[in-house]
Amino acid sequence: MQQLSLTFEPGLAQRYANVRECFAACVYQRGLGRVAAACDVAPSNLSAMLSGDRNLPTDVVERYQQEFKDNTPSLYMAARYCQDAQTIQQQAMAQLPGVLAQLQALMAAAGTVKA
């Protein structure tokens, strides 16, 4: 049996509301017409799928990932649903020093504290 190892892009699960929004960002980054042609879907149909007016079949997302070698939609799903609470907490704790340093610098710039 092979072990699967994933490295999650920080904030990927928080950046998008759902997988449709994530996929739409990927599509528009590469061009709607180009992706539609690669996935054998009419651009107007793909646009309707991305807007939620039509069902977005998983095979369209899979074909996109194969054609463009971009697994961002799958990584989004994994980041959103496969991380355990301890990992999420550790990631949040690791980000705190940088955030606190930024906050301190902003407060100093605003004149509320001395640098």
FIVEX-806714 format. One record per residue: x, y, z of N, C-alpha, C in turn; residue number from 1. Coordinates in Angstrom, 1 decimal. Each point is the difference from the previous one (the first is absolute). Layout:
   n_east   n_north     n_up   ca_east   ca_north    ca_up   c_east   c_north     c_up     k
        X         Y        Z         X          Y        Z        X         Y        Z   NUM
...
// end
This chain:
   n_east   n_north     n_up   ca_east   ca_north    ca_up   c_east   c_north     c_up     k
      0.8      -1.2      0.0      -0.8        1.2      0.0      0.9       1.2      0.0     1
     -0.4       1.0     -0.8       0.8        1.2     -0.1     -0.6       1.1      0.9     2
      0.9       0.7      0.7      -0.4        1.1      0.9     -0.2       1.3     -0.9     3
     -1.0       0.7      0.2      -0.2        1.3     -0.7      0.4       1.1      0.9     4
      0.9       0.9     -0.6       0.5        1.1      0.8     -0.4       1.3     -0.8     5
     -0.7       0.9      0.8      -0.5        1.2     -0.6      0.6       1.2      0.7     6
      0.4       1.0     -0.7       0.4        1.3      0.5     -1.0       1.0     -0.4     7
     -0.7       0.6      1.0      -1.1        0.9     -0.2      0.6       1.5     -0.2     8
     -0.6       0.7     -0.9       0.4        1.4     -0.2     -0.8       0.7      1.1     9
      0.8       0.8      0.8      -0.7        0.7      1.1     -1.1       0.9     -0.5    10
     -1.1      -0.2      0.7      -1.2        0.8     -0.2     -0.9      -0.4     -1.2    11
      0.4      -1.1     -0.7      -0.8       -0.4     -1.2     -1.4      -0.3      0.4    12
     -0.3      -0.7      1.1      -1.3       -0.3      0.4     -0.8       1.2      0.4    13
      0.6       1.1      0.4      -0.7        1.2      0.5     -0.1       0.9     -1.2    14
      0.7      -0.1     -1.0       0.0        1.0     -1.2     -1.3      -0.1     -0.8    15
     -0.6      -1.2      0.0      -1.1       -0.3     -0.9     -1.2      -0.5      0.9    16
     -1.2       0.4     -0.4      -1.2       -0.4      0.7     -0.3      -1.5     -0.2    17
      0.3      -0.5     -1.2      -0.3       -1.4     -0.4      0.9      -0.4     -1.2    18
     -0.1      -1.2     -0.4       0.8       -0.5     -1.0     -0.3       0.6     -1.4    19
     -1.3       0.4     -0.2      -0.4        0.7     -1.2      0.8       1.3     -0.2    20
      0.0       0.7      1.1       0.7        1.3      0.0      1.5      -0.2     -0.2    21
      0.6      -1.0      0.6       1.4       -0.3     -0.2      0.3      -0.4     -1.5    22
     -0.9      -0.8     -0.5       0.2       -0.4     -1.4     -0.2       1.1     -1.0    23
     -0.9       0.9      0.3      -0.3        1.2     -0.8      1.3       0.9      0.0    24
      0.6       0.2      1.1       1.3        0.8      0.0      1.0      -0.7     -0.8    25
      0.2      -1.3      0.0       0.9       -0.7     -0.8     -0.3       0.2     -1.5    26
     -1.3      -0.2     -0.3      -0.4        0.2     -1.4      0.3       1.4     -0.6    27
     -0.4       1.0      0.8       0.1        1.4     -0.5      1.5       0.4     -0.1    28
      0.8      -0.6      0.9       1.5        0.2     -0.1      0.6      -0.5     -1.3    29
     -0.5      -1.0     -0.5       0.5       -0.6     -1.3     -0.8       0.4     -1.2    30
     -1.1       0.6      0.2      -0.9        0.4     -1.1     -1.2      -0.9     -0.2    31
     -1.2       0.5      0.0      -1.2       -0.8     -0.1      0.0      -0.8     -1.3    32
      0.3       0.7     -1.1      -0.1       -0.6     -1.3      1.0      -1.2     -0.1    33
      1.2       0.3      0.4       1.1       -1.1      0.0     -0.4      -1.2      0.8    34
     -0.5       0.2      1.2      -0.4       -1.1      0.9     -1.2      -0.7     -0.6    35
     -1.0       0.7     -0.5      -1.2       -0.6     -0.6      0.4      -0.9     -1.2    36
      0.9       0.5     -0.8       0.5       -0.9     -1.1      0.7      -1.2      0.4    37
      0.8       0.1      1.0       0.8       -1.1      0.6     -0.9      -1.1      0.6    38
     -1.1       0.5      0.6      -1.0       -0.8      0.7     -1.1      -0.5     -0.9    39
      0.0       0.5     -1.2      -1.1       -0.4     -1.0     -1.3       0.4      0.5    40
     -0.1       1.3      0.4      -1.2        0.6      0.5     -0.2       1.3     -0.7    41
     -1.2       0.4     -0.4      -0.2        1.4     -0.5      0.3       1.0      1.0    42
      0.7       1.1     -0.4       0.3        1.1      1.0     -1.2       0.5      0.8    43
     -1.1       0.1     -0.7      -1.2        0.5      0.7     -0.5      -1.0      1.0    44
      0.1      -1.3     -0.3      -0.4       -1.0      1.0      1.0       0.0      1.2    45
      1.3       0.1     -0.3       0.9        0.0      1.1     -0.2       1.2      0.9    46
     -0.3       1.1     -0.6      -0.3        1.2      0.7     -1.2      -0.2      0.9    47
     -1.0      -0.6     -0.5      -1.3       -0.3      0.7      0.3      -0.9      1.2    48
      0.9      -1.0     -0.3       0.4       -1.0      1.1      0.7       0.7      1.1    49
      0.9       1.0     -0.3       0.8        0.7      1.0     -0.9       1.0      0.8    50
     -1.0       0.5     -0.7      -0.8        0.9      0.8     -1.1      -0.7      0.8    51
     -0.1      -1.3     -0.1      -1.0       -0.7      0.7     -1.4      -0.2     -0.7    52
     -0.1       0.6     -1.2      -1.2       -0.1     -0.7     -0.2      -1.5     -0.6    53
      1.1      -0.7     -0.1      -0.1       -1.4     -0.5      0.9      -0.8      0.9    54
     -0.3      -1.3      0.0       0.7       -1.0      0.8      1.5       0.0     -0.5    55
      0.9      -0.1      0.9       1.4       -0.1     -0.4      0.5      -1.5      0.2    56
      0.0      -0.8     -1.1       0.4       -1.4      0.1      1.4      -0.1      0.5    57
      0.3      -1.0      0.8       1.3       -0.2      0.5      1.0      -0.4     -1.2    58
     -0.5      -0.6     -1.0       0.9       -0.4     -1.1      0.6       1.3     -0.7    59
     -0.7       1.1      0.0       0.5        1.2     -0.6      1.2       0.5      0.9    60
     -0.2      -0.1      1.3       1.1        0.4      0.9      1.2      -0.9     -0.2    61
     -0.3      -1.3     -0.1       1.1       -1.0     -0.2      0.7       0.2     -1.3    62
     -0.7       0.3     -1.0       0.6        0.2     -1.3      0.9       1.3      0.0    63
     -0.5       1.0      0.7       0.8        1.2      0.1      1.3      -0.3      0.7    64
     -0.1      -0.7      1.1       1.2       -0.4      0.8      1.0      -0.8     -0.8    65
     -0.5      -0.9     -0.9       0.9       -0.8     -0.8      0.6       0.9     -1.1    66
     -0.8       0.8     -0.7       0.5        0.8     -1.1      1.0       1.1      0.4    67
     -0.3       0.6      1.2       0.8        1.2      0.4      1.0      -0.3      1.1    68
      0.0      -1.3      0.4       0.9       -0.4      1.1     -0.1       0.9      1.2    69
     -1.2       0.3      0.3      -0.3        0.9      1.2     -1.0      -0.7      0.9    70
      0.5      -0.4      1.1      -0.8       -0.8      1.0     -0.6       0.9      1.1    71
      0.0       1.3     -0.2      -0.5        0.9      1.0     -1.4      -0.3      0.5    72
     -1.0      -0.4     -0.9      -1.3       -0.3      0.5      0.0      -1.3      1.0    73
      0.8      -0.9     -0.4       0.2       -1.2      0.9      0.7       0.4      1.3    74
      1.0       0.8      0.0       0.7        0.5      1.2     -1.0       0.8      0.8    75
     -0.8       0.8     -0.6      -1.0        0.7      0.8     -0.9      -0.9      0.8    76
     -0.5      -1.0     -0.7      -0.9       -1.0      0.6      0.7      -0.7      1.2    77
      1.3      -0.4     -0.2       0.7       -0.7      1.0      0.3       1.0      1.2    78
      0.4       1.2     -0.3       0.2        1.0      1.0     -1.2       0.3      0.8    79
     -1.1       0.0     -0.7      -1.3        0.3      0.7     -0.6      -1.1      0.8    80
      0.2      -1.3     -0.4      -0.7       -1.1      0.6      0.9      -1.0      0.6    81
      1.3       0.0     -0.3       0.9       -1.1      0.5      1.0       0.3      1.1    82
      0.0       1.3      0.4       1.0        0.3      1.0     -0.7      -0.2      1.4    83
      0.8      -0.5      0.9      -0.5       -0.2      1.4      0.2       1.3      0.8    84
     -0.8       0.1      1.1       0.0        1.2      0.8      1.4       0.3      0.6    85
      0.8      -0.9      0.3       1.3        0.2      0.6      0.9       0.7     -1.1    86
     -0.1      -0.5     -1.2       0.8        0.6     -1.1     -0.4       1.5     -0.2    87
     -1.3       0.2      0.0      -0.5        1.4     -0.2      0.5       0.9      1.1    88
      0.0      -0.5      1.2       0.4        0.8      1.2      1.5       0.3     -0.1    89
      0.8      -1.0     -0.4       1.4        0.2     -0.1      0.4       1.0     -1.1    90
     -0.7       0.0     -1.1       0.2        0.9     -1.1     -0.4       1.5      0.5    91
     -1.1       0.1      0.7      -0.4        1.3      0.5      1.1       0.5      1.0    92
      0.4      -0.9      0.9       1.0        0.4      1.0      1.3       0.5     -0.7    93
      0.4      -0.7     -1.1       1.2        0.4     -0.7     -0.1       1.3     -0.7    94
     -1.2       0.5     -0.3      -0.2        1.2     -0.7      0.0       1.2      1.0    95
     -0.3      -0.3      1.3      -0.2        1.1      1.0      1.2       1.0      0.1    96
      1.3      -0.5      0.1       1.1        0.9      0.1      0.1       1.1     -1.1    97
     -0.2      -0.5     -1.2       0.0        1.0     -1.2     -1.2       1.0      0.1    98
     -1.2      -0.5      0.4      -1.1        0.9      0.1      0.2       1.0      1.1    99
      0.5      -0.5      1.1       0.2        0.9      1.1      1.1       1.1     -0.3   100
      1.0      -0.4     -0.7       1.0        1.0     -0.5     -0.6       1.0     -0.9   101
     -0.9      -0.4     -0.9      -0.6        0.9     -0.9     -1.0       1.0      0.8   102
     -0.7      -0.6      0.9      -0.9        0.8      0.9      0.8       1.1      0.7   103
      1.1      -0.4      0.6       0.8        0.9      0.8      0.6       1.1     -0.9   104
      0.4      -0.3     -1.2       0.5        1.0     -1.0     -1.1       0.9     -0.4   105
     -1.2      -0.5     -0.2      -1.1        0.9     -0.4     -0.4       0.9      1.1   106
      0.0      -0.5      1.2      -0.3        0.8      1.2      1.0       1.1      0.2   107
      1.3      -0.3     -0.2       1.0        1.0      0.1     -0.1       1.0     -1.1   108
     -0.3      -0.4     -1.2      -0.2        1.0     -1.1     -1.3       0.9      0.2   109
     -1.0      -0.6      0.7      -1.2        0.8      0.3      0.2       0.9      1.2   110
      1.2      -0.2      0.7       0.3        0.9      1.1     -0.7      -0.4      1.3   111
     -0.5      -1.3      0.1      -0.7       -0.4      1.2      1.0      -0.6      1.0   112
      1.2      -0.5     -0.5       1.0       -0.5      0.9      1.4       0.5     -0.5   113
      1.0      -0.1      0.8       1.3        0.4     -0.4      0.7      -1.2     -0.6   114
      0.7       0.2     -1.1       0.7       -1.1     -0.7      1.1      -0.6      0.9   115
// end
